[in-house]
Amino acid sequence: MNAYHENMAAKTVHVYRSDGAWQVKKEGKSANIFSTQRKAVEAAKKSVRKERAGQFVVHGRNGQIREYGTYRMTRIQDPPKKSRMAGRIGRAVGKVVLERVQSDPSPPSDHSVKK
């Protein structure tokens, strides 16, 4: 992995459901745990703004990317809506990305549970 790719990966914050809670995680970092999706998304957005540039990705319960946004960087291009394969490709990409983030060896931070 080159330095450019490593830098970009560090600026992506993922929000996903795991073990009955919502986790906010940057690759290579420990996840923060929240009781609601709303709180987790707010924390992800705040984290991206704190980094001065980046993106957040919200995964649904099935792993598919439900929402994403960028802050001070070029927005990710949406796949063409007219393609018959666009939905299948979106689900597959979301699943692969979520599996990669979840397999990161950094354990969740239990002390960050927000009620």
PyMOL CGO cylinders between C-alpha atoms (Angstrom):
from pymol import cmd
from pymol.cgo import CYLINDER

trace = [
    CYLINDER, 0.00, 0.00, 0.00, 1.49, 3.36, -0.94, 0.3, 1, 1, 1, 1, 1, 1,
    CYLINDER, 1.49, 3.36, -0.94, 1.60, 6.42, 1.33, 0.3, 1, 1, 1, 1, 1, 1,
    CYLINDER, 1.60, 6.42, 1.33, -1.23, 8.14, -0.59, 0.3, 1, 1, 1, 1, 1, 1,
    CYLINDER, -1.23, 8.14, -0.59, -3.57, 5.18, -0.08, 0.3, 1, 1, 1, 1, 1, 1,
    CYLINDER, -3.57, 5.18, -0.08, -2.68, 4.86, 3.61, 0.3, 1, 1, 1, 1, 1, 1,
    CYLINDER, -2.68, 4.86, 3.61, -3.37, 8.56, 4.12, 0.3, 1, 1, 1, 1, 1, 1,
    CYLINDER, -3.37, 8.56, 4.12, -6.76, 8.31, 2.40, 0.3, 1, 1, 1, 1, 1, 1,
    CYLINDER, -6.76, 8.31, 2.40, -7.75, 5.22, 4.41, 0.3, 1, 1, 1, 1, 1, 1,
    CYLINDER, -7.75, 5.22, 4.41, -7.04, 7.06, 7.66, 0.3, 1, 1, 1, 1, 1, 1,
    CYLINDER, -7.04, 7.06, 7.66, -9.52, 9.77, 6.67, 0.3, 1, 1, 1, 1, 1, 1,
    CYLINDER, -9.52, 9.77, 6.67, -12.43, 7.39, 6.17, 0.3, 1, 1, 1, 1, 1, 1,
    CYLINDER, -12.43, 7.39, 6.17, -14.70, 6.85, 9.18, 0.3, 1, 1, 1, 1, 1, 1,
    CYLINDER, -14.70, 6.85, 9.18, -17.13, 3.91, 9.09, 0.3, 1, 1, 1, 1, 1, 1,
    CYLINDER, -17.13, 3.91, 9.09, -20.37, 3.58, 11.08, 0.3, 1, 1, 1, 1, 1, 1,
    CYLINDER, -20.37, 3.58, 11.08, -21.79, 0.07, 11.40, 0.3, 1, 1, 1, 1, 1, 1,
    CYLINDER, -21.79, 0.07, 11.40, -23.89, -2.15, 13.67, 0.3, 1, 1, 1, 1, 1, 1,
    CYLINDER, -23.89, -2.15, 13.67, -22.05, -4.80, 15.67, 0.3, 1, 1, 1, 1, 1, 1,
    CYLINDER, -22.05, -4.80, 15.67, -22.92, -6.74, 18.81, 0.3, 1, 1, 1, 1, 1, 1,
    CYLINDER, -22.92, -6.74, 18.81, -26.12, -4.78, 19.42, 0.3, 1, 1, 1, 1, 1, 1,
    CYLINDER, -26.12, -4.78, 19.42, -24.48, -1.34, 19.26, 0.3, 1, 1, 1, 1, 1, 1,
    CYLINDER, -24.48, -1.34, 19.26, -23.31, 1.14, 16.63, 0.3, 1, 1, 1, 1, 1, 1,
    CYLINDER, -23.31, 1.14, 16.63, -19.57, 1.42, 16.13, 0.3, 1, 1, 1, 1, 1, 1,
    CYLINDER, -19.57, 1.42, 16.13, -17.58, 4.31, 14.67, 0.3, 1, 1, 1, 1, 1, 1,
    CYLINDER, -17.58, 4.31, 14.67, -14.21, 3.22, 13.36, 0.3, 1, 1, 1, 1, 1, 1,
    CYLINDER, -14.21, 3.22, 13.36, -11.27, 4.52, 11.36, 0.3, 1, 1, 1, 1, 1, 1,
    CYLINDER, -11.27, 4.52, 11.36, -9.06, 1.85, 9.84, 0.3, 1, 1, 1, 1, 1, 1,
    CYLINDER, -9.06, 1.85, 9.84, -6.18, 1.02, 12.16, 0.3, 1, 1, 1, 1, 1, 1,
    CYLINDER, -6.18, 1.02, 12.16, -7.88, 2.63, 15.18, 0.3, 1, 1, 1, 1, 1, 1,
    CYLINDER, -7.88, 2.63, 15.18, -10.10, 1.31, 17.97, 0.3, 1, 1, 1, 1, 1, 1,
    CYLINDER, -10.10, 1.31, 17.97, -13.83, 1.61, 17.43, 0.3, 1, 1, 1, 1, 1, 1,
    CYLINDER, -13.83, 1.61, 17.43, -15.99, 3.85, 19.58, 0.3, 1, 1, 1, 1, 1, 1,
    CYLINDER, -15.99, 3.85, 19.58, -19.34, 2.35, 20.59, 0.3, 1, 1, 1, 1, 1, 1,
    CYLINDER, -19.34, 2.35, 20.59, -22.70, 4.17, 20.68, 0.3, 1, 1, 1, 1, 1, 1,
    CYLINDER, -22.70, 4.17, 20.68, -26.16, 3.05, 21.69, 0.3, 1, 1, 1, 1, 1, 1,
    CYLINDER, -26.16, 3.05, 21.69, -27.91, 4.66, 18.70, 0.3, 1, 1, 1, 1, 1, 1,
    CYLINDER, -27.91, 4.66, 18.70, -27.13, 5.09, 15.03, 0.3, 1, 1, 1, 1, 1, 1,
    CYLINDER, -27.13, 5.09, 15.03, -27.88, 8.82, 15.25, 0.3, 1, 1, 1, 1, 1, 1,
    CYLINDER, -27.88, 8.82, 15.25, -25.21, 9.36, 17.93, 0.3, 1, 1, 1, 1, 1, 1,
    CYLINDER, -25.21, 9.36, 17.93, -22.72, 7.26, 15.99, 0.3, 1, 1, 1, 1, 1, 1,
    CYLINDER, -22.72, 7.26, 15.99, -23.28, 9.23, 12.76, 0.3, 1, 1, 1, 1, 1, 1,
    CYLINDER, -23.28, 9.23, 12.76, -22.93, 12.54, 14.63, 0.3, 1, 1, 1, 1, 1, 1,
    CYLINDER, -22.93, 12.54, 14.63, -19.63, 11.32, 16.13, 0.3, 1, 1, 1, 1, 1, 1,
    CYLINDER, -19.63, 11.32, 16.13, -18.37, 10.17, 12.70, 0.3, 1, 1, 1, 1, 1, 1,
    CYLINDER, -18.37, 10.17, 12.70, -19.17, 13.56, 11.15, 0.3, 1, 1, 1, 1, 1, 1,
    CYLINDER, -19.17, 13.56, 11.15, -17.45, 15.35, 14.02, 0.3, 1, 1, 1, 1, 1, 1,
    CYLINDER, -17.45, 15.35, 14.02, -14.39, 13.12, 13.64, 0.3, 1, 1, 1, 1, 1, 1,
    CYLINDER, -14.39, 13.12, 13.64, -14.14, 13.87, 9.91, 0.3, 1, 1, 1, 1, 1, 1,
    CYLINDER, -14.14, 13.87, 9.91, -14.41, 17.63, 10.53, 0.3, 1, 1, 1, 1, 1, 1,
    CYLINDER, -14.41, 17.63, 10.53, -11.73, 17.37, 13.22, 0.3, 1, 1, 1, 1, 1, 1,
    CYLINDER, -11.73, 17.37, 13.22, -9.36, 15.78, 10.68, 0.3, 1, 1, 1, 1, 1, 1,
    CYLINDER, -9.36, 15.78, 10.68, -9.91, 18.85, 8.45, 0.3, 1, 1, 1, 1, 1, 1,
    CYLINDER, -9.91, 18.85, 8.45, -10.81, 16.63, 5.48, 0.3, 1, 1, 1, 1, 1, 1,
    CYLINDER, -10.81, 16.63, 5.48, -12.22, 13.14, 5.00, 0.3, 1, 1, 1, 1, 1, 1,
    CYLINDER, -12.22, 13.14, 5.00, -15.31, 11.08, 4.48, 0.3, 1, 1, 1, 1, 1, 1,
    CYLINDER, -15.31, 11.08, 4.48, -17.79, 9.08, 6.53, 0.3, 1, 1, 1, 1, 1, 1,
    CYLINDER, -17.79, 9.08, 6.53, -19.56, 5.91, 5.43, 0.3, 1, 1, 1, 1, 1, 1,
    CYLINDER, -19.56, 5.91, 5.43, -22.71, 4.60, 7.16, 0.3, 1, 1, 1, 1, 1, 1,
    CYLINDER, -22.71, 4.60, 7.16, -23.41, 0.89, 6.68, 0.3, 1, 1, 1, 1, 1, 1,
    CYLINDER, -23.41, 0.89, 6.68, -26.90, -0.52, 7.24, 0.3, 1, 1, 1, 1, 1, 1,
    CYLINDER, -26.90, -0.52, 7.24, -27.52, -3.66, 9.26, 0.3, 1, 1, 1, 1, 1, 1,
    CYLINDER, -27.52, -3.66, 9.26, -26.93, -5.74, 6.10, 0.3, 1, 1, 1, 1, 1, 1,
    CYLINDER, -26.93, -5.74, 6.10, -23.56, -4.08, 5.44, 0.3, 1, 1, 1, 1, 1, 1,
    CYLINDER, -23.56, -4.08, 5.44, -24.74, -2.09, 2.41, 0.3, 1, 1, 1, 1, 1, 1,
    CYLINDER, -24.74, -2.09, 2.41, -23.63, 1.55, 2.30, 0.3, 1, 1, 1, 1, 1, 1,
    CYLINDER, -23.63, 1.55, 2.30, -26.71, 3.62, 3.25, 0.3, 1, 1, 1, 1, 1, 1,
    CYLINDER, -26.71, 3.62, 3.25, -25.20, 7.06, 3.47, 0.3, 1, 1, 1, 1, 1, 1,
    CYLINDER, -25.20, 7.06, 3.47, -21.89, 8.74, 2.96, 0.3, 1, 1, 1, 1, 1, 1,
    CYLINDER, -21.89, 8.74, 2.96, -20.52, 12.21, 2.97, 0.3, 1, 1, 1, 1, 1, 1,
    CYLINDER, -20.52, 12.21, 2.97, -17.34, 14.14, 2.55, 0.3, 1, 1, 1, 1, 1, 1,
    CYLINDER, -17.34, 14.14, 2.55, -15.83, 17.16, 4.20, 0.3, 1, 1, 1, 1, 1, 1,
    CYLINDER, -15.83, 17.16, 4.20, -13.35, 19.34, 2.31, 0.3, 1, 1, 1, 1, 1, 1,
    CYLINDER, -13.35, 19.34, 2.31, -12.52, 16.67, -0.25, 0.3, 1, 1, 1, 1, 1, 1,
    CYLINDER, -12.52, 16.67, -0.25, -13.91, 15.55, -3.59, 0.3, 1, 1, 1, 1, 1, 1,
    CYLINDER, -13.91, 15.55, -3.59, -17.22, 13.72, -3.20, 0.3, 1, 1, 1, 1, 1, 1,
    CYLINDER, -17.22, 13.72, -3.20, -17.30, 10.05, -4.14, 0.3, 1, 1, 1, 1, 1, 1,
    CYLINDER, -17.30, 10.05, -4.14, -19.08, 9.54, -7.44, 0.3, 1, 1, 1, 1, 1, 1,
    CYLINDER, -19.08, 9.54, -7.44, -22.37, 7.66, -7.26, 0.3, 1, 1, 1, 1, 1, 1,
    CYLINDER, -22.37, 7.66, -7.26, -22.67, 4.60, -9.51, 0.3, 1, 1, 1, 1, 1, 1,
    CYLINDER, -22.67, 4.60, -9.51, -24.94, 5.08, -12.55, 0.3, 1, 1, 1, 1, 1, 1,
    CYLINDER, -24.94, 5.08, -12.55, -28.56, 4.56, -11.46, 0.3, 1, 1, 1, 1, 1, 1,
    CYLINDER, -28.56, 4.56, -11.46, -29.66, 3.21, -14.85, 0.3, 1, 1, 1, 1, 1, 1,
    CYLINDER, -29.66, 3.21, -14.85, -27.40, 0.19, -14.72, 0.3, 1, 1, 1, 1, 1, 1,
    CYLINDER, -27.40, 0.19, -14.72, -29.09, -3.11, -13.85, 0.3, 1, 1, 1, 1, 1, 1,
    CYLINDER, -29.09, -3.11, -13.85, -25.94, -4.05, -11.99, 0.3, 1, 1, 1, 1, 1, 1,
    CYLINDER, -25.94, -4.05, -11.99, -25.62, -0.82, -9.96, 0.3, 1, 1, 1, 1, 1, 1,
    CYLINDER, -25.62, -0.82, -9.96, -27.57, -2.17, -6.97, 0.3, 1, 1, 1, 1, 1, 1,
    CYLINDER, -27.57, -2.17, -6.97, -25.68, -5.45, -6.91, 0.3, 1, 1, 1, 1, 1, 1,
    CYLINDER, -25.68, -5.45, -6.91, -22.35, -3.68, -7.22, 0.3, 1, 1, 1, 1, 1, 1,
    CYLINDER, -22.35, -3.68, -7.22, -23.27, -1.28, -4.39, 0.3, 1, 1, 1, 1, 1, 1,
    CYLINDER, -23.27, -1.28, -4.39, -24.23, -4.15, -2.08, 0.3, 1, 1, 1, 1, 1, 1,
    CYLINDER, -24.23, -4.15, -2.08, -21.06, -6.09, -2.91, 0.3, 1, 1, 1, 1, 1, 1,
    CYLINDER, -21.06, -6.09, -2.91, -18.79, -3.08, -2.34, 0.3, 1, 1, 1, 1, 1, 1,
    CYLINDER, -18.79, -3.08, -2.34, -20.50, -2.23, 0.94, 0.3, 1, 1, 1, 1, 1, 1,
    CYLINDER, -20.50, -2.23, 0.94, -20.14, -5.80, 2.17, 0.3, 1, 1, 1, 1, 1, 1,
    CYLINDER, -20.14, -5.80, 2.17, -16.43, -6.00, 1.29, 0.3, 1, 1, 1, 1, 1, 1,
    CYLINDER, -16.43, -6.00, 1.29, -15.64, -2.64, 2.89, 0.3, 1, 1, 1, 1, 1, 1,
    CYLINDER, -15.64, -2.64, 2.89, -17.52, -3.50, 6.07, 0.3, 1, 1, 1, 1, 1, 1,
    CYLINDER, -17.52, -3.50, 6.07, -15.81, -6.91, 6.35, 0.3, 1, 1, 1, 1, 1, 1,
    CYLINDER, -15.81, -6.91, 6.35, -12.43, -5.20, 5.95, 0.3, 1, 1, 1, 1, 1, 1,
    CYLINDER, -12.43, -5.20, 5.95, -13.16, -2.64, 8.68, 0.3, 1, 1, 1, 1, 1, 1,
    CYLINDER, -13.16, -2.64, 8.68, -14.56, -5.27, 11.04, 0.3, 1, 1, 1, 1, 1, 1,
    CYLINDER, -14.56, -5.27, 11.04, -11.55, -7.55, 10.55, 0.3, 1, 1, 1, 1, 1, 1,
    CYLINDER, -11.55, -7.55, 10.55, -9.16, -4.78, 11.64, 0.3, 1, 1, 1, 1, 1, 1,
    CYLINDER, -9.16, -4.78, 11.64, -7.38, -6.10, 14.75, 0.3, 1, 1, 1, 1, 1, 1,
    CYLINDER, -7.38, -6.10, 14.75, -8.04, -2.98, 16.87, 0.3, 1, 1, 1, 1, 1, 1,
    CYLINDER, -8.04, -2.98, 16.87, -10.63, -3.88, 19.53, 0.3, 1, 1, 1, 1, 1, 1,
    CYLINDER, -10.63, -3.88, 19.53, -13.60, -1.60, 20.29, 0.3, 1, 1, 1, 1, 1, 1,
    CYLINDER, -13.60, -1.60, 20.29, -13.22, 0.94, 23.07, 0.3, 1, 1, 1, 1, 1, 1,
    CYLINDER, -13.22, 0.94, 23.07, -15.76, -0.09, 25.71, 0.3, 1, 1, 1, 1, 1, 1,
    CYLINDER, -15.76, -0.09, 25.71, -15.19, 3.11, 27.69, 0.3, 1, 1, 1, 1, 1, 1,
    CYLINDER, -15.19, 3.11, 27.69, -16.71, 5.17, 24.87, 0.3, 1, 1, 1, 1, 1, 1,
    CYLINDER, -16.71, 5.17, 24.87, -20.28, 3.83, 25.20, 0.3, 1, 1, 1, 1, 1, 1,
    CYLINDER, -20.28, 3.83, 25.20, -22.68, 6.77, 24.99, 0.3, 1, 1, 1, 1, 1, 1,
    CYLINDER, -22.68, 6.77, 24.99, -26.17, 6.42, 26.43, 0.3, 1, 1, 1, 1, 1, 1,
]
cmd.load_cgo(trace, "trace")
